[in-house]
């Protein structure tokens, strides 16, 4: 009789820790309305919506709470000032801690953010892609365009330079908007 491998048990919300939509929403909500950590167990609560007032804290869902604690551990969120709160109409005996977005997380492009992408067609069938966050190349081969990262890794094919730039941006978790394409006519005559 063979032994079956033991199944791992996950904590509540653990499967969602790396879900981009939840992470994006938590980082967005950390700015407005914001979060507070209540009590010794640091239970995650949402501030009063629209005012960032911490007087009335609303308990957060378990997946949001797990993501807030994960982002705190990763340094993308930081502990802020201490404030007094009421939960369910009663004042908490201890002051709660506000949660703020780390300066590094606020200045860096977040997944799904729009990024300006430039495609410089240096010769027929060869375009260099540049953006603040990434770079790459688009090379025409057999009627379609190969999209490559800056390391030379081919990530797929595209039907045009614009589609190739959009694919490269998606590969880096960003959205190419706008895409500016410049053909260097001086290099090759018509």
Secondary structure, DSSP 8 states (H G I E B T S, - for coil): -----------TTGGGTT-HHHHHHHHHHHHTT-EEEETTTTEEEE--TTT---SEEEE--HHHHHHHHHHHHHTSEEEEEEE--EETTEE-SS-EEEEEE-HHHHHS--TT-EEEEEEEEEETTEEEEE-SS-EEEEEEETTEEEEEETT--EEEEESSHHHHHHHHHHHTT-EEEEEEEEE-TTTS--
